[in-house]
Amino acid sequence: MTRVSSRLQGLDFQQAVVYFGFLAIFLFFAVTLYDDGFLTQRNLTNIVLQTAPATIMAVGLVFALSAGEIDLSFGSIVAVSALSCAVALQSFPMPVGVLVGLGVGVAIGAFNGVLVAYLKLPSFLVTLATMGLFAGIARSMTNLRSVPVMNDTFTGLFGSGKLFTVPSLVIWTCLGVGIGHLIYRHTRFGAHVLATGDNPRAAQVSGIKVARVRLYVLMICGGCAGLAGLLYAGRLQAAKYTLGESDLMTVIAAVIVGGTALNGGKGSVVGALLGSLLMGMLNNGLILMNLKVSDQMIVRGLIILIAVAVSLRDTSR
Amino acid sequence: MSDHDVLSLTNIHKAFGGVVAIEDFSLNLKAGEVVALVGDNGAGKSTLIKIISGVYSPTSGDILLDGQKTDFRDASAARANGVEVVYQDLALADQQPVYMNMFLGRELTKGPLKLLDKARMRQETQELVDELDVRIPSASSTISDLSGGQRQGIAIARATHWASKLVLLDEPTAALGVAETARVEALIEQLKAKDLAILIISHSLDQVFRLSDRICVLRRGKQIGVRDTKSTDKNEIVSMITGVA
């Protein structure tokens, strides 16, 4: 009983807002877009499939933000990873392509991480620079051309495949969120990430290797972006420099709405999943409403603004 | 109070570049003894605490812990040897629950996956705060929801839990009200009763006279003298601190 009540106390407003926002927007679209097929199983599945890469990126970003860092470069990492993987798949078997894609993501994350953790540069500026750097590299890698992915095993595993009728993208989402949540909430590393973002000095004097934590969270971000790149390449059966380009705002918004603090020390992987689904639902609903692309952008921007404002409302107490 | 020296500092000297922060400091501390370190701002008190706790290493001089010469590379090496520090700014992670702070950097795990054993950490924390009579709503409370006195209580309880030899307290009641100060002082008395050696920095001479067995005065990095608390008075200590007779 005491345990239940302390759990309830722990469920604070910021963490809860995503659940209510999710429900509210879901119900709103369910009613207003019923005739347009919002509630059909196919449409709902589609939302989950389309948000899978963003959800994986969001999981990585939860770690970075919780440690008091930020990664702005994950969108560019997605493109470079997907292209590297697609190029590798043209001459090598599937596992090599996967390793190349993930490896490139982790390596870029490590590059960010070393600059942040050991040269003590602010992650905002480092990743702002590497965002541009790797966006440029993604463009020059294949001269702006898209690279087709013909490997059926790969496209099955990371795109259109199914395991016992469950689409592989759904499985990747569950795996990413499940493992992310386990590490974040239930391991010493997760606790050290939170402590580092909360009070770096306290973490340091408590024997936590703060620099290593910063390096690892940016590597996790890079690795997650790499996996998101594979999921894009698998689903679209091609890789292009534009992949991940438009995900920056959506993913950051998803993570913040999901109850992760921008300045560290607090967050939720499950919240990030809900935030990501919320963003996907929003996208989907606005398209079903037949809004012009420009209007979609305006409405989406406004809704994200409201959502972020509401979820950050009482941080300054 | 037992007879052997838990901590013994001999001829400690510390310079940062050309600036001498501590010159020729020597002090012995016994188990169950409280020594107060007093001096004006910039006298070198905090530097000394940092030297003992492994944050800085002395330029020259020896630190003996239980008779063993030590050379801590960093704060965690000192902690591994039973030395705990309660910092002025508490060193608590504000958005985390009490029990995670109690085990910060030393989290308990269970099972082959080494998952956090939150239930056990919560329970041990509860037992500890009950034992020390630190009154908080629960071991799961978030630090930022607690009062200054409660937070200081947690910080001291944490030091008690992990220290096996020596506790260093850097201005433990500087930010507290009268009632909260009294509670923290009671807590310090309990540490003493547990036979830990305690070195405390305080600006309040009243507090120093209430708590300490001996008083060590620093002025501009120089050790002016050590007095038995019972055989000195405030006037003497003040004149030692200020250098004005």
Interface residues (C-beta under 8 A of the other chain):
Chain A: T2 S6 Q9 G10 L182 R185 H186 T187 R188 G190 A191 H192 L194 A195 D198 N199 R201 A202 A203 Q204 V205 S206 G207 I208 A261 G265 K266
Chain B: V55 A75 S76 R79 V85 Y87 D89 L90 A91 L92 A93 D94 Q95 Q96 P97 M100 L104 G105 R106 E107 T109 L113 K114 L115 L116 S138 S140 T142
